[in-house]
Every structure is written in C-alpha cells, then in structure tokens.
Amino acid sequence: MIKTIALVIFILFNLPGIAQYTGYALSNHPETFRKSFAEATASTESIQSGFSQEKTLTMLSEKMNSTGKFWYRKKDKLRMEYIQPYPYLMILSSGKIFVKDGQKENQFSANSSKIFQQVNRILIDCVSGNMLNNPDFQARIFENAGSFLIEFQPVAKNLKELYKNINIVIDKKDFTAIVVEMIEVSGDKTIIRFQNKVLNAPIPDSVFNIP
C-alpha cells in the first residue's frame, strides 16, 4: 500500500511549472470570476489536448521534459498518455486508477485511502474547474489582460506536508486551464501546459477503459 501511494504521488507531481508570474494583480472582482467560471465549466463536457510537462528537481541541475496527449470527460474520467521521451499511461475512471509503465501495470481504487481520494480529486478538479470548491485548499485569484491566476494553498494537514501550493492559469477566452504548476515542500516543481485544446468533442468510452 505504501508503494502504491508513493506511485500516485509521483504521478501527481510529475505533471509540469511556472516559476515566475509577471503582470498579475489581485482581482478586484473575485465573485464575478467565480460566477463566470462556474457557468463556463458547467457547460464543458469534455476536453482534448496535447500537453508538455516540465519537472524541476532541487537535486538535479537539468529539467526533465516530456510531452503527450490528454483527455477529460465529465465528471470523473481522465487519461494522460505520455509519448516522449518514453511511453507512460495513466487513466482515472469512476474511482479507479490505472498506470502502465512499459510492461508494468498497476490498478487500484482511489477510495482505498484518504490520500488516494485527495490525489484523485485534485487531478480531476484541476482540469474540470472544480478546484475552487475543494475544501482542502484556500484560494487567491489574480488576473492580467488575458488570463486569471489562481493560487491554491493546502489547508489539509497531509497535503501541507506534500506541497506548498498549486497554481492554475485560466484562459479568459474559455475559462479552461492552460497551465498547472505544483510546488512541493521540498522545493521541487512540476508544470503542465495544455496546447491545442478541443472542447466538447465526443470522446468514446474506449479511451477511458481500464484493462
């Protein structure tokens, strides 16, 4: 069980980062943003995109970069398929998590522990727009001309031991996430950047099938 929890945490933090934010100011109308954000995400049934990932480790001078494809379908189905530099697959579907690393496969329930449930919720909430409703975090909302920046600080004890905060950049055009940055307590950083998004296109069930 400990090894499995460690694996999920590794997956979570090996998404991609934004180290510096410029041009953002604290929003003067956070409630207006929350209302518009909720309306936009309520109408988003699916998201397909490419993604690039960047991982910065305090112990290494070089950054680890990878690319892949991403699928999300409301309300609890997510697939991240890494293509470069090596194949890696993660599927979240109906409370189950499946990971394939080369020939090795792991499958487990997100309900098997509290940390599993939190990790599962964070991954889904980051892309579905429900992160603002997650009671495990406190949020501050910033904005510039083209996007919003939401800074989430963990309040749940076990999450505070894992990372300092999560930053999500939201595109003002469609209110979807374009960057997710996670900063660990250790100083390590992960960043994921979404590219070429397609909203509300049909995604077959087979994309989220767990073998």
C-alpha positions in Angstrom: 0.0 0.0 0.0 2.8 2.5 0.9 4.4 1.8 -2.5 1.1 2.4 -4.3 0.5 5.7 -2.5 4.0 6.8 -3.4 3.4 5.9 -7.0 0.2 8.1 -7.2 2.0 11.0 -5.5 4.9 10.6 -8.0 2.4 10.7 -10.9 0.7 13.8 -9.4 3.9 15.7 -9.0 5.4 14.7 -12.3 2.9 16.8 -14.2 4.7 20.3 -15.3 5.9 24.6 -14.0 5.6 28.3 -13.9 8.3 29.7 -11.8 7.7 33.4 -12.3 4.4 35.2 -12.8 4.5 38.8 -14.1 1.8 41.3 -14.8 -0.8 39.8 -12.4 -2.6 41.8 -9.8 -5.1 40.6 -7.1 -8.5 40.5 -8.7 -10.9 43.2 -7.6 -13.9 41.1 -8.6 -13.3 37.6 -7.4 -17.0 36.8 -7.0 -17.7 37.8 -10.6 -14.9 35.5 -11.7 -16.3 32.6 -9.6 -19.7 33.0 -11.2 -18.4 33.2 -14.8 -16.0 30.3 -14.1 -18.8 28.1 -12.7 -21.0 28.8 -15.7 -18.3 28.1 -18.2 -17.1 24.8 -16.6 -20.7 23.7 -16.2 -21.0 23.7 -20.0 -17.7 22.0 -20.6 -18.4 18.3 -21.1 -15.0 17.2 -22.4 -11.5 18.4 -23.1 -8.9 17.0 -25.5 -5.4 18.5 -25.9 -1.7 17.9 -26.1 0.5 18.7 -23.2 4.1 19.4 -22.3 5.5 18.7 -18.9 8.5 20.1 -17.1 9.9 18.8 -13.8 12.5 20.7 -11.8 14.2 18.8 -9.0 16.3 20.6 -6.4 18.9 17.8 -6.5 19.4 18.0 -10.3 20.6 20.8 -12.5 18.7 19.6 -15.6 15.0 19.8 -16.0 13.0 16.7 -17.1 10.7 17.4 -20.1 8.0 15.2 -21.6 5.1 15.5 -24.0 1.8 13.6 -24.5 -1.9 13.7 -25.1 -4.7 14.4 -22.6 -8.4 13.6 -22.5 -11.0 14.6 -19.9 -14.7 13.8 -19.8 -17.2 15.0 -17.3 -17.2 14.2 -14.5 -14.6 11.7 -13.4 -12.8 10.4 -16.4 -9.2 11.4 -17.3 -6.4 10.0 -19.4 -2.9 11.2 -19.7 -0.7 9.4 -22.3 2.9 10.3 -22.3 4.7 9.8 -25.7 8.1 11.4 -25.3 10.7 10.6 -24.0 9.1 7.3 -23.3 5.6 5.8 -23.2 3.6 6.1 -20.0 -0.1 5.9 -19.4 -2.4 6.9 -16.6 -6.2 6.6 -16.6 -8.6 7.7 -13.9 -12.1 6.4 -14.3 -15.0 6.0 -11.9 -12.8 6.0 -8.8 -10.2 3.6 -10.3 -6.6 4.5 -11.2 -4.6 2.6 -13.8 -1.0 3.1 -14.6 1.1 1.4 -17.3 4.9 2.0 -17.3 6.4 0.0 -20.1 5.3 -3.6 -19.4 4.4 -2.9 -15.8 0.7 -2.3 -14.9 -0.9 -1.2 -11.7 -4.5 -0.8 -10.9 -6.1 0.3 -7.6 -9.1 2.1 -6.1 -8.9 5.8 -5.3 -11.1 5.1 -2.3 -8.6 2.7 -0.7 -7.1 5.6 1.3 -7.7 9.3 2.1 -4.6 10.4 0.2 -5.8 8.4 -2.9 -9.1 10.3 -2.7 -7.4 13.6 -2.4 -5.0 13.0 -5.2 -7.8 11.7 -7.5 -9.9 14.8 -6.7 -7.0 17.2 -7.3 -6.2 15.8 -10.7 -9.9 15.9 -11.8 -10.5 19.3 -10.2 -7.6 21.0 -11.9 -9.0 20.4 -15.3 -12.7 20.4 -14.6 -12.8 23.8 -12.9 -13.9 22.5 -9.5 -10.7 23.3 -7.7 -12.3 26.4 -6.2 -14.8 24.1 -4.4 -12.1 21.8 -2.9 -12.2 22.3 0.9 -8.6 21.1 1.2 -7.3 24.4 -0.2 -7.7 28.1 0.2 -7.6 30.2 -3.0 -6.5 33.7 -4.1 -7.4 35.0 -7.5 -5.2 37.2 -9.6 -5.6 38.4 -13.2 -3.9 40.2 -16.1 -5.2 41.1 -19.6 -5.5 37.6 -20.9 -5.8 35.2 -18.0 -6.6 34.5 -14.4 -4.1 33.0 -12.0 -5.5 31.0 -9.0 -3.1 30.3 -6.2 -4.2 27.4 -4.0 -2.6 26.8 -0.6 -3.3 23.5 1.1 -5.1 23.5 4.5 -5.4 19.8 4.9 -2.5 18.6 7.1 -1.4 15.7 5.0 -1.4 17.8 1.8 0.5 20.6 3.5 3.2 18.0 4.2 3.5 17.2 0.5 3.4 20.6 -1.3 3.5 24.3 -0.7 0.9 25.4 -3.3 -0.7 24.8 -6.6 -1.0 27.5 -9.3 -3.5 27.3 -12.1 -3.6 29.7 -15.1 -7.1 30.1 -16.6 -7.6 31.4 -20.1 -10.1 34.3 -20.1 -11.4 33.2 -23.5 -12.9 29.8 -22.5 -12.2 29.6 -18.7 -10.1 26.4 -19.1 -6.8 25.6 -17.5 -3.8 26.4 -19.7 -1.1 25.8 -17.1 -1.0 23.8 -13.8 2.0 24.3 -11.5 2.7 22.3 -8.4 5.4 23.4 -5.9 6.4 20.8 -3.4 7.5 21.5 0.2 10.9 20.1 -0.9 11.3 22.9 -3.5 10.7 20.6 -6.5 8.4 21.9 -9.1 6.2 20.4 -11.8 4.4 22.2 -14.6 1.9 21.1 -17.2 1.0 23.2 -20.2 -2.0 22.4 -22.3 -1.9 23.0 -26.0 -4.3 22.8 -29.0 -7.4 22.3 -26.8 -10.6 21.0 -28.2 -13.7 21.4 -26.1 -16.9 19.3 -26.1 -16.0 17.0 -28.9 -17.2 13.4 -28.4 -14.8 11.0 -26.7 -15.6 7.3 -26.9 -15.7 5.2 -23.8 -12.8 3.1 -25.0 -10.4 6.0 -24.3 -11.0 5.5 -20.6 -11.3 1.7 -20.5 -9.1 0.2 -17.8 -7.8 -3.2 -19.0 
